[in-house]
């Protein structure tokens, strides 16, 4: 009886961890296809027992994914206040895409592939770069084997004239969608900070009133990123960190 219960518990744990560990995930999730005339979008849903609802959620995420590639505004801020041995840090990140662009994309997308794993849907969609519908005969997906060893870019970001690269790290969330979205967002934030970031600092001597010194450091980023795409994803199973490499083509 105990053995049966233990086996059930192990199976349940593996079932919950499956999507994040990469078991059974399609190749195009880790290495999204790239084509000079098309945009590919990868979407992941929240967990739903209703698979139709999961596919619908993944489709919305994939549309948003394409809109982010075309044009994305990133607004972020970080404030670090310190006084003696005490410190306080606050930060925020906000992403904005054009809702009209999302509507245009939604009307012309074509689903290339989709799968449900552990009640989470994964979907790959495609659209021409002029936001028109792609003919089915022209699909082209580059497959690449998933890596167990860390890719070179994890430690050494690529360098290429006319491009900026960002590497995002994400921690494990309750579901796959939030886990990888966090990683992608951090990669694009790194690109935005390379493009335009302002840092201000203030040193306040408050000895007379509070008998302490206060230092305030603030960093702000507000920029638009066009032509950015996810190149590759990788999950370090040893540290349970989720890496995403994003490429931005300068105008």
Secondary structure, DSSP 8 states (H G I E B T S, - for coil): -HHHHHHHHHHHHHHHHHHHHTTT--HHHHS---BTTEEEEEEE----SSHHHHHHHHHHHHHHHHHHHHEEEEEEEEEEEEETTEEEEEEEEEEE--HHHHHHHHHH-EEEEEEEETTEEEEEEEEETTS----GGG---------SS--GGGTS----TTEEEEEEEE---SSHHHHHHHHHHHHHHHHHHHH--EEEEEEEEEHHHHSEEEEEEEEEEEEEEESEEEEEEEEETTTTEEEEEEEEE--
